[in-house]
């Protein structure tokens, strides 16, 4: 299929002006009128950490919204007004449900009745660390037979530059409908940050790229109703690249500071003291902080989408690959620090009782996706340690066929080592460190709560 024409800087200026216009463009009259009158029916495919907050926002803005998901448990909970996402309060979900603006369904036929379909399905890596876009493909395969004239399709799932134009668009065109006469296509990367109390789906600026100017105009006409700030870019590939740049920037800088932490250990320096002092410079420095590894749905994954794409173009993304190597090695580094600390005290790792304080991948969330704490736990078990964990937000975890439940902290003194892997604000790390015989503090949590560094509290 012939690629869609690029959106030029001149046409982008026109699109930015269109964010304040209410009249319809030729070929998009029906859908733009429905958007302007709030009669546009929105379907969100996939209602996880990105899809559910977005679906609630579209409903709060007055658009009749249906959450489509293949998980019957999710569908049942949503229709009962029960939220399973921390960033979506049950009160918000209940309000839009009671007003008849939100419902959930596992019946794919609901997609034919939607005017705007937003795809928010997972895009992980496979075992070879290559992009896995199979969930997008399955969603589109379900959608295409149900497409009709005057529908907007927006992809929010993270993918590599060129996917929307080169893969998604041809599949949608197989419906027999015509781009920009019958349907419109855009890419707008999700920017969800679980647990962020300063920025929500609505208040986080939204990047949008259309496969054509007309598609961009229709997409921005919809999104401006429930997102405070829109950032239109010249193509879907540019929007795809924006998301990968954002998280590659973070991954590379985390990789750098993790290596600096290892350097400081070799030099006998406290990496946290070094970072704090460097942060006093009012220009030219942005602090990043080391940790036991990286987790979650974006930072460990998105940079590898970029490096994979570049390999297909015979380009070696060296910074990305090196950062991944360093960050992926951090759980092993933490375990080596545990073994060294025990050895210096005449103990072996085998048979040692070890407590992990926190297993979520980041502070104040209940999410363990790609959490480095699980890798640390696995490596310690392989060395013969007896491992338990405490996390106030994660009641139970599974590694392979084994399951653990969060244990109480009143037995902290019984452990040989406590490894602080996650710095939840609700935990008393200073008190924990006072009782525990030995602490490996991967987050500088004890000192930040006013604790004093001593020989039994070992920084990363």
C-alpha positions in Angstrom: 0.0 0.0 0.0 1.2 3.5 -0.8 2.3 5.3 2.3 0.2 8.2 3.6 1.6 11.6 2.7 3.6 13.2 5.4 2.2 16.1 7.5 4.3 19.2 6.7 5.2 22.0 9.1 2.7 24.3 7.3 -0.1 21.7 7.7 0.9 21.2 11.3 0.4 24.9 11.9 -3.1 24.6 10.4 -3.7 21.6 12.7 -2.7 23.6 15.8 -5.2 26.3 14.8 -7.8 23.7 14.4 -7.7 22.9 18.1 -9.9 26.0 18.7 -12.3 25.6 15.7 -15.7 24.0 15.9 -16.6 23.7 12.2 -16.2 20.5 10.3 -13.6 19.6 7.6 -14.6 18.1 4.4 -14.9 14.3 4.6 -15.2 14.4 8.4 -18.5 16.3 8.8 -20.4 13.5 10.5 -17.8 12.5 13.1 -16.8 16.1 13.9 -20.4 17.1 14.4 -20.8 14.1 16.8 -17.7 15.1 18.7 -18.8 18.7 19.0 -22.2 17.7 20.3 -20.8 15.0 22.6 -22.8 12.3 20.7 -19.5 10.6 19.7 -19.4 7.1 21.1 -16.0 6.1 22.3 -14.7 2.5 22.7 -11.4 1.8 24.5 -9.9 -1.6 23.6 -7.9 -2.8 26.6 -8.6 -1.3 30.0 -5.5 -1.7 32.0 -3.2 1.0 33.5 -3.5 3.1 30.4 -6.9 2.3 29.0 -9.1 2.5 32.1 -8.0 6.0 33.2 -8.5 7.2 29.6 -11.9 5.6 29.4 -13.0 7.3 32.6 -11.8 10.7 31.3 -13.7 10.4 28.1 -16.8 9.5 30.0 -16.3 12.4 32.5 -16.1 14.7 29.5 -19.6 13.6 28.5 -18.8 11.0 25.7 -20.7 7.7 26.0 -17.8 5.3 26.6 -17.6 1.5 26.5 -14.6 -0.4 27.8 -13.9 -3.5 25.6 -11.8 -6.2 27.2 -11.5 -9.9 26.7 -11.0 -10.5 30.5 -14.5 -11.3 31.9 -13.4 -10.6 35.4 -12.4 -7.0 34.5 -15.7 -6.5 32.6 -17.7 -7.7 35.6 -15.8 -5.6 38.1 -16.1 -2.4 36.0 -19.8 -2.9 35.4 -20.1 -3.3 39.2 -18.3 0.1 39.7 -15.2 -1.6 41.1 -11.8 -0.2 40.0 -8.7 -2.4 39.9 -6.4 0.5 39.0 -5.0 2.6 41.9 -5.1 5.8 39.7 -8.9 5.4 39.1 -10.8 6.0 42.3 -14.0 3.9 42.7 -15.9 7.2 43.2 -14.9 8.4 39.7 -15.8 5.1 38.1 -19.1 4.9 40.0 -20.1 8.4 39.0 -19.7 7.9 35.2 -21.4 4.5 35.5 -24.4 5.9 37.4 -24.7 8.6 34.8 -24.9 6.0 32.0 -21.8 7.3 30.3 -19.6 4.3 31.0 -20.0 0.5 30.7 -17.8 -2.5 30.0 -18.2 -5.4 27.5 -16.5 -8.4 26.2 -18.7 -8.5 23.1 -16.6 -7.3 20.1 -19.8 -6.2 18.3 -19.9 -3.1 20.4 -17.0 -1.8 18.3 -19.3 -1.4 15.3 -21.4 1.1 17.2 -18.4 3.3 18.3 -17.4 6.4 16.5 -14.0 6.6 18.0 -12.0 3.4 18.9 -8.8 3.9 21.0 -6.5 0.9 21.3 -4.6 0.6 24.6 -3.4 -3.0 24.7 -0.1 -4.3 26.1 3.0 -4.4 23.9 5.7 -6.3 25.9 8.9 -7.9 24.7 9.1 -11.5 23.8 11.7 -13.9 25.3 14.3 -12.7 22.7 13.7 -9.1 23.8 12.0 -8.3 20.4 8.8 -6.2 20.2 5.6 -8.2 20.7 2.8 -6.4 18.9 0.5 -9.4 18.7 -2.1 -7.8 21.0 -2.4 -4.9 18.7 -2.8 -7.2 15.7 -5.4 -9.3 17.5 -7.3 -6.1 18.4 -7.3 -4.9 14.8 -8.3 -8.3 13.5 -11.3 -8.1 15.7 -12.0 -4.5 14.7 -11.7 -4.6 10.9 -14.8 -6.7 10.2 -16.8 -4.3 12.3 -15.6 -1.1 10.8 -18.0 1.3 9.2 -17.8 4.8 7.7 -16.9 7.8 9.9 -14.8 6.2 12.5 -11.6 7.4 14.2 -9.0 4.8 15.2 -6.3 5.9 17.6 -3.4 3.7 18.7 -2.0 4.5 22.1 0.0 1.3 22.7 3.8 1.8 22.6 5.4 0.5 19.4 8.3 1.2 17.0 8.4 4.2 14.6 6.5 3.3 11.4 4.1 0.8 12.9 1.0 2.9 12.6 1.6 3.8 9.0 3.2 0.6 7.7 1.4 -2.1 9.7 -1.8 -0.7 11.2 -3.0 1.4 8.3 -2.9 -1.4 5.7 -4.8 -3.7 8.0 -7.5 -1.1 8.5 -7.6 -0.3 4.8 -8.4 -4.0 4.1 -11.9 -3.2 5.4 -12.5 -1.6 1.9 -13.1 1.8 3.5 -11.2 4.8 2.4 -8.7 6.7 4.6 -9.9 10.3 5.4 -13.2 9.8 3.6 -14.5 6.9 5.7 -12.0 6.5 8.5 -9.3 8.4 10.2 -6.1 7.1 11.9 -3.8 8.6 14.5 -1.2 7.6 17.1 -1.1 9.2 20.5 1.3 7.5 23.0 0.1 6.9 26.5 2.0 8.7 29.2 0.7 7.0 32.3 2.9 7.3 35.4 1.3 5.0 38.1 1.2 6.7 41.5 2.0 10.2 40.2 -0.1 12.6 42.3 0.9 15.7 40.3 -0.1 14.6 36.8 -3.1 12.6 35.7 -4.3 11.4 32.3 -6.1 14.7 31.8 -3.3 17.0 32.9 -0.4 15.3 31.2 0.3 17.0 27.8 -0.7 14.6 25.0 1.3 14.1 21.8 -0.8 13.2 18.7 0.3 12.4 15.2 -2.0 11.6 12.3 -1.3 9.6 9.2 -2.6 12.6 7.3 -3.6 16.2 8.3 -7.3 15.3 8.2 -6.8 12.4 10.5 -4.9 14.7 12.9 -7.7 17.3 12.8 -10.3 14.7 13.7 -8.1 13.2 16.5 -7.3 16.5 18.0 -11.0 17.5 17.8 -11.8 14.6 20.1 -8.9 14.7 22.5 -9.1 18.4 23.2 -12.3 17.7 25.1 -10.7 15.6 27.9 -7.0 16.4 27.7 -5.8 19.9 28.9 -2.8 20.3 26.5 -2.4 18.7 23.1 1.0 18.6 21.3 0.4 17.8 17.6 3.4 16.4 15.6 4.0 15.9 11.9 3.5 12.2 11.6 2.5 9.1 13.5 6.2 8.0 13.3 7.2 11.2 15.0 4.7 10.5 17.8 5.9 6.9 18.1 9.5 8.2 18.4 8.5 10.7 21.1 7.4 8.0 23.4 10.6 5.9 22.8 12.8 9.0 23.3 11.1 9.8 26.6 11.8 6.4 28.1 15.1 5.8 26.5 16.3 9.1 28.0 15.3 7.8 31.4 16.8 4.3 30.9 20.1 5.6 29.7 20.5 8.0 32.6 19.4 5.4 35.1 22.0 3.1 33.5 24.6 5.8 33.9 23.9 6.4 37.6 23.7 2.7 38.3 27.2 2.4 36.9 28.3 5.5 39.0 27.0 3.7 42.1 29.2 0.7 41.3 32.1 3.1 40.7 31.5 4.8 44.0 31.5 1.4 45.8 34.9 0.6 44.3 36.2 4.0 45.3 34.8 3.8 48.8 32.4 6.7 48.3 28.7 7.1 49.2 26.9 7.5 45.8 23.9 9.3 47.5 26.2 11.9 49.0 27.8 12.5 45.6 24.4 12.9 43.8 23.1 15.2 46.5 26.2 17.5 46.2 26.1 17.4 42.4 22.4 18.4 42.5 23.4 21.7 44.2 24.5 23.0 40.7 21.6 25.1 39.4 22.3 24.4 35.8 23.7 21.6 33.6 22.8 18.7 35.9 19.7 16.7 36.4 19.7 14.1 39.2 18.9 10.5 38.6 19.1 7.9 41.3 20.5 4.3 41.3 18.5 1.3 42.4 18.2 -2.5 42.2 17.2 -2.4 38.5 14.3 -1.0 36.5 10.7 -2.3 36.3 7.3 -1.4 35.1 5.6 -1.4 31.7 7.8 1.3 30.0 11.4 1.9 30.9 12.6 -1.8 30.6 10.7 -2.2 27.4 10.5 0.9 25.2 14.2 1.5 24.6 14.5 -2.0 23.2 11.7 -1.3 20.7 13.9 1.5 19.4 17.1 -0.5 19.2 15.2 -3.4 17.5 13.9 -1.0 14.9 17.3 0.5 14.3 18.8 -3.0 13.8 16.4 -3.6 10.9 18.0 -0.5 9.4 21.6 -1.8 10.1 22.2 0.7 12.8 23.6 -0.3 16.2 22.0 1.7 19.1 25.0 1.4 21.4 23.8 3.6 24.2 20.5 1.8 24.5 22.1 -1.6 24.5 24.7 -0.7 27.1 22.1 0.9 29.4 20.0 -2.3 29.1 23.0 -4.4 30.0 23.8 -2.3 33.1 20.2 -2.0 34.3 19.5 -5.7 33.7 22.6 -6.7 35.7 21.7 -4.6 38.8 19.7 -7.4 40.6 22.8 -9.6 40.3 24.9 -6.8 41.7 22.6 -6.4 44.7 22.8 -10.1 45.4 26.6 -9.9 45.2 26.6 -7.1 47.7 24.4 -9.2 50.0 26.8 -12.2 49.7 29.8 -9.9 50.4 28.2 -8.3 53.4 27.3 -11.7 54.9 30.8 -13.1 54.1 32.4 -10.2 56.0 30.4 -11.3 59.0 31.3 -14.9 58.7 28.0 -16.0 57.1 27.2 -17.8 53.9 24.3 -16.8 51.6 23.2 -20.4 51.6 20.8 -20.9 54.6 20.7 -17.1 55.4 17.3 -15.7 56.3 16.7 -12.6 54.1 13.8 -10.2 54.0 13.0 -8.0 51.0 11.4 -4.8 52.1 9.2 -3.9 49.1 8.7 -5.9 45.9 6.7 -3.4 43.8 8.7 -1.9 40.9 8.3 1.6 42.2 7.4 3.6 45.2 3.7 3.7 46.4 2.3 1.4 43.7 1.0 -2.2 43.9 2.5 -3.1 40.5 5.2 -5.8 40.3 5.5 -5.9 36.5 9.2 -6.4 35.6 10.1 -5.6 39.2 13.8 -6.1 39.9 12.9 -7.3 43.4 11.5 -10.5 41.9 14.8 -11.1 40.1 16.7 -10.5 43.4 14.5 -12.9 45.1 15.0 -15.6 42.4 18.8 -15.2 42.5 18.9 -15.4 46.3 16.8 -18.6 46.2 19.2 -20.1 43.7 22.0 -19.5 46.2 20.1 -21.4 48.8 18.9 -18.4 50.9 15.6 -18.5 52.8 13.7 -15.5 51.4 10.6 -13.6 52.6 9.2 -10.2 51.7 7.1 -7.4 53.2 5.2 -5.0 51.1 2.2 -3.0 52.4 0.7 -2.8 48.9 1.4 -6.3 47.5 -0.3 -9.0 49.5 0.9 -11.9 47.4 3.5 -12.7 44.7 4.3 -15.8 42.5 7.6 -16.8 41.1 7.2 -19.9 38.9 5.1 -22.4 40.8 5.9 -20.9 44.2 3.8 -18.3 46.0 4.6 -16.0 48.9 2.5 -13.7 51.1 3.7 -10.5 52.6 5.0 -11.2 56.1 4.7 -8.8 59.1 7.7 -6.6 60.1 7.6 -7.5 63.8 10.0 -10.3 63.1 12.7 -8.2 61.4 15.3 -9.0 64.0 15.1 -12.7 63.1 16.5 -12.1 59.6 20.2 -12.0 58.8 19.8 -9.3 56.1 17.0 -6.9 55.1 17.2 -5.7 51.5 15.3 -2.4 50.9 14.3 -2.8 47.3 11.3 -0.4 47.2 10.9 2.9 49.1 7.2 3.1 49.9 6.5 6.3 51.8 4.3 4.4 54.3 7.1 2.2 55.6 9.3 3.1 58.6 12.7 2.3 57.2 14.5 4.1 59.9 12.8 1.9 62.5 13.4 -1.2 60.4 17.1 -0.4 60.1 17.3 0.1 63.9 16.1 -3.5 64.5 17.6 -5.4 61.6 21.1 -6.8 62.1 22.2 -5.9 58.6 20.5 -3.7 55.9 21.3 -3.4 52.2 19.6 -0.1 51.3 19.1 0.1 47.5 17.0 3.3 47.8 18.7 5.3 50.5 15.4 5.0 52.3 16.6 4.7 55.9 18.9 7.8 55.7 16.2 9.9 53.9 13.9 9.2 56.9 16.5 10.6 59.3 18.5 7.5 59.9 22.3 7.6 60.5 24.5 5.6 58.2 26.5 3.1 60.2 28.3 -0.2 59.6 25.1 -2.3 59.5 23.4 0.0 56.9 25.1 -0.6 53.6 24.3 1.7 50.6 23.9 0.4 47.1 
